[in-house]
Amino acid sequence: IDKQMKPLFAQREAWLEALPAICATDMHGVVAKLEVALRVMVHQQGEGYELFKATMEELRTARCPNCGALVYQR
């Protein structure tokens, strides 16, 4: 299992390093990038984690002020 996990962890690190350079062009992209950050932070739970987690929940349930649609839908 460890032998199979090593390349997966390497791929994960490569993706995480590339993600900041990818420019989100709309709210869906921004929230998606924040979702990834939150999933990484879940394992670390350092300073700011609870604030970040609560803010992500607010983003997930935020609605457009004009039409009332969810700003982000998975």
Secondary structure, DSSP 8 states (H G I E B T S, - for coil): -HHHHHHHHHHHHHHHHHGGGS---SHHHHHHHHHHHHHHHHTT--TTHHHHHHHHHHHHH-B-TTT--BS---
